[in-house]
C-alpha cells in the first residue's frame, strides 16, 4: 500500500512539474507562434530547413503518426510535442475540429532550459510524463489482442474523458474513430470490431455505430 501511495505521489509531482514547464515556456520571452489548426491539418515537427520545433498544445487533441501513417501517440491540452521525443520520422495531425498550439524553435527552448536549474527539472518531468505514457503502451501491447484493445481504449478514455457515468462506464471521445483505434492498436478494423463484440458480451464495453463506452475495471 505504501509503495502504491508513493508511486501516486511521485506521479502527481511529475504532473505538477510538467505543467509548470509549459507555463514557463508560454510566459517566457522566447519567440513563439500561435497556430490555429482545423481537423486533419498536419503539424510538421520540423521546418523546411530541418530545424526542429517544439509545440505546446493549448486546446484540442492531435495524433502523432509515423511517415507510414501509423498512430503512435496522442497529445491534448497541456501536452508537449517534442521533436527529440518523437523523432524526425513522425508528424502531428489535428483530430478535433480545432487545435491551438504554440510553436517554438527547439534551440530557443533548450537555451532557456540551460539558463535555469528549475526549468531543467520541470523539463525532465515533462519528458518523464511522455516516456511513461509510451512505456505503458508497450506493456499493454504484450497482452492478448482482446485485452490489449480494452486497455488501449480505457487509457484513452480516462485520459481525455475522466468522468465515468453512474454505471462506471467511460465514453471514449468521438474523435477517436473506430478506424483510428484499429490503427493505434495495429489491428484491422474487422478484428477490432470482433473483439469489441466479445468485450460487449462480457459486459466490459457498450458500443454502437457512434458511441463506445468502456468499464472502469478495464485498466491494465
C-alpha positions as CSV (number, residue, x, y, z in Angstrom):
1,X,0.0,0.0,0.0
2,X,2.8,2.4,0.9
3,X,4.5,1.7,-2.4
4,X,1.3,2.4,-4.3
5,X,0.8,5.7,-2.4
6,X,4.4,6.7,-3.1
7,X,4.0,6.0,-6.8
8,X,0.8,8.1,-6.9
9,X,2.6,10.9,-5.1
10,X,5.5,10.8,-7.5
11,X,3.1,10.8,-10.5
12,X,1.3,13.8,-9.1
13,X,4.6,15.7,-8.5
14,X,5.7,14.9,-12.1
15,X,2.3,16.2,-13.4
16,X,2.7,19.4,-11.5
17,X,6.3,20.0,-12.6
18,X,5.4,19.2,-16.2
19,X,2.6,21.8,-16.0
20,X,5.0,24.4,-14.6
21,X,7.4,23.7,-17.5
22,X,4.6,24.6,-20.1
23,X,3.7,27.7,-18.1
24,X,7.4,28.7,-18.0
25,X,7.6,28.3,-21.8
26,X,4.5,30.2,-22.6
27,X,5.2,33.1,-20.2
28,X,8.9,33.4,-21.2
29,X,10.3,35.9,-23.7
30,X,11.1,33.1,-26.2
31,X,9.9,33.8,-29.7
32,X,6.8,31.8,-30.4
33,X,4.0,31.5,-32.9
34,X,0.4,30.7,-32.1
35,X,-1.2,28.3,-34.7
36,X,-4.9,27.7,-35.0
37,X,-5.5,24.3,-36.8
38,X,-8.6,22.6,-38.2
39,X,-9.3,18.9,-38.2
40,X,-6.9,16.9,-40.2
41,X,-4.4,19.8,-40.5
42,X,-0.8,18.5,-40.4
43,X,1.7,19.5,-37.8
44,X,5.2,19.5,-39.2
45,X,7.7,18.8,-36.3
46,X,10.5,20.4,-38.3
47,X,10.8,23.4,-40.6
48,X,11.7,23.0,-44.3
49,X,15.4,23.5,-43.4
50,X,15.1,20.6,-40.9
51,X,15.2,23.0,-37.9
52,X,13.2,21.1,-35.1
53,X,10.2,22.6,-33.4
54,X,8.7,22.1,-30.0
55,X,4.9,22.5,-29.7
56,X,2.7,23.2,-26.6
57,X,-0.9,22.0,-27.1
58,X,-3.2,24.7,-25.7
59,X,-6.6,23.3,-26.8
60,X,-7.8,20.3,-28.7
61,X,-6.2,16.9,-29.4
62,X,-3.6,15.9,-32.0
63,X,-2.4,12.5,-33.1
64,X,1.3,11.6,-33.6
65,X,1.8,9.5,-36.8
66,X,4.7,7.7,-38.4
67,X,5.6,8.6,-42.0
68,X,3.6,5.5,-42.9
69,X,0.6,7.0,-41.2
70,X,0.6,4.7,-38.2
71,X,-0.8,6.3,-35.0
72,X,1.9,6.3,-32.3
73,X,0.6,8.6,-29.6
74,X,-1.8,11.4,-28.9
75,X,-1.4,14.9,-27.4
76,X,-4.0,17.1,-25.8
77,X,-4.3,20.3,-23.8
78,X,-1.2,20.7,-21.6
79,X,0.9,18.2,-23.6
80,X,4.2,18.8,-25.4
81,X,5.1,17.8,-28.9
82,X,8.9,17.5,-28.7
83,X,10.9,16.6,-31.8
84,X,13.5,14.8,-29.7
85,X,11.0,12.5,-28.2
86,X,9.0,11.6,-31.3
87,X,11.9,11.7,-33.9
88,X,12.0,13.4,-37.3
89,X,10.2,10.5,-38.9
90,X,6.9,11.5,-37.3
91,X,4.3,14.2,-37.8
92,X,1.2,15.5,-35.9
93,X,-2.3,15.8,-37.2
94,X,-5.3,17.6,-35.6
95,X,-8.0,15.2,-34.5
96,X,-10.5,17.6,-33.0
97,X,-12.4,20.3,-35.0
98,X,-10.0,22.9,-33.7
99,X,-6.5,22.6,-32.2
100,X,-4.5,25.5,-30.8
101,X,-0.7,25.2,-30.3
102,X,2.2,27.4,-29.5
103,X,5.3,26.7,-31.7
104,X,8.8,27.3,-30.5
105,X,12.2,26.7,-32.1
106,X,13.8,23.8,-30.3
107,X,17.1,25.7,-30.0
108,X,15.4,28.6,-28.2
109,X,13.7,26.3,-25.8
110,X,17.0,24.5,-25.0
111,X,18.7,27.8,-24.4
112,X,16.0,28.8,-21.9
113,X,16.3,25.4,-20.2
114,X,20.1,25.9,-19.8
115,X,19.5,29.2,-18.0
116,X,17.7,27.7,-15.1
117,X,18.0,24.6,-13.0
118,X,14.4,24.9,-12.0
119,X,13.3,24.8,-15.7
120,X,15.7,21.9,-16.2
121,X,13.8,20.0,-13.5
122,X,10.4,20.9,-15.0
123,X,11.6,19.8,-18.5
124,X,12.8,16.5,-17.0
125,X,9.4,15.8,-15.5
126,X,7.7,16.7,-18.8
127,X,9.8,14.2,-20.7
128,X,9.1,11.6,-17.9
129,X,5.4,12.1,-18.5
130,X,5.8,11.3,-22.2
131,X,8.1,8.4,-21.6
132,X,5.8,6.7,-19.0
133,X,2.9,7.1,-21.4
134,X,4.9,5.3,-24.2
135,X,6.1,2.7,-21.8
136,X,2.6,2.0,-20.7
137,X,1.5,1.4,-24.3
138,X,4.4,-1.0,-24.8
139,X,3.3,-3.0,-21.7
140,X,-0.3,-3.1,-22.8
141,X,0.8,-4.3,-26.3
142,X,2.1,-7.5,-24.7
143,X,-1.5,-8.5,-23.7
144,X,-3.6,-10.8,-25.9
145,X,-5.4,-8.8,-28.6
146,X,-8.8,-8.5,-26.9
147,X,-7.3,-7.3,-23.6
148,X,-4.8,-5.0,-25.4
149,X,-7.7,-3.4,-27.3
150,X,-9.6,-2.9,-24.0
151,X,-6.5,-1.5,-22.3
152,X,-5.8,1.0,-25.1
153,X,-9.4,2.2,-25.2
154,X,-9.6,2.5,-21.4
155,X,-6.3,4.5,-21.3
156,X,-7.5,6.9,-24.0
157,X,-11.0,7.2,-22.5
158,X,-9.7,8.0,-19.0
159,X,-7.1,10.4,-20.3
160,X,-9.4,12.5,-22.4
161,X,-12.8,12.0,-20.6
162,X,-12.0,11.1,-17.0
163,X,-15.6,11.2,-15.7
164,X,-17.5,7.8,-15.5
165,X,-21.3,7.6,-15.5
166,X,-23.2,6.2,-12.6
167,X,-22.8,2.7,-14.1
168,X,-19.0,3.0,-14.0
169,X,-18.7,3.4,-17.8
170,X,-16.5,6.0,-19.5
171,X,-17.3,7.3,-23.0
172,X,-14.4,7.4,-25.5
173,X,-14.4,10.8,-27.2
174,X,-15.9,10.5,-30.6
175,X,-12.8,12.0,-32.4
176,X,-11.2,8.6,-31.6
177,X,-13.0,6.8,-34.5
178,X,-13.1,3.0,-34.8
179,X,-10.6,3.3,-37.7
180,X,-8.3,5.4,-35.5
181,X,-8.4,2.9,-32.7
182,X,-7.7,0.0,-35.1
183,X,-4.7,1.9,-36.4
184,X,-3.4,2.7,-32.9
185,X,-3.8,-0.9,-31.8
186,X,-2.2,-2.3,-35.0
187,X,-5.2,-4.4,-36.0
188,X,-7.6,-4.5,-38.8
189,X,-11.0,-2.8,-38.5
190,X,-12.8,-6.2,-38.7
191,X,-10.5,-7.6,-35.9
192,X,-11.2,-4.6,-33.7
193,X,-15.0,-4.9,-34.3
194,X,-14.9,-8.7,-33.5
195,X,-13.0,-8.0,-30.2
196,X,-15.4,-5.2,-29.3
197,X,-18.3,-7.6,-29.8
198,X,-16.6,-10.1,-27.4
199,X,-16.0,-7.4,-24.8
200,X,-19.6,-6.3,-25.1
201,X,-20.8,-9.8,-24.5
202,X,-18.6,-9.8,-21.3
203,X,-20.2,-6.6,-20.2
204,X,-16.9,-4.7,-20.4
205,X,-17.9,-2.3,-23.2
206,X,-21.0,-0.8,-24.8
207,X,-20.8,0.3,-28.4
208,X,-22.8,1.1,-31.5
209,X,-22.1,3.0,-34.7
210,X,-21.3,6.3,-32.9
211,X,-20.7,5.6,-29.2
212,X,-18.2,3.5,-27.4
213,X,-18.2,3.2,-23.6
214,X,-15.8,1.1,-21.5
215,X,-16.0,0.0,-17.9
216,X,-13.6,1.4,-15.3
217,X,-12.3,-2.1,-14.5
218,X,-10.6,-2.4,-17.8
219,X,-7.4,-0.6,-16.7
220,X,-4.2,-2.5,-17.4
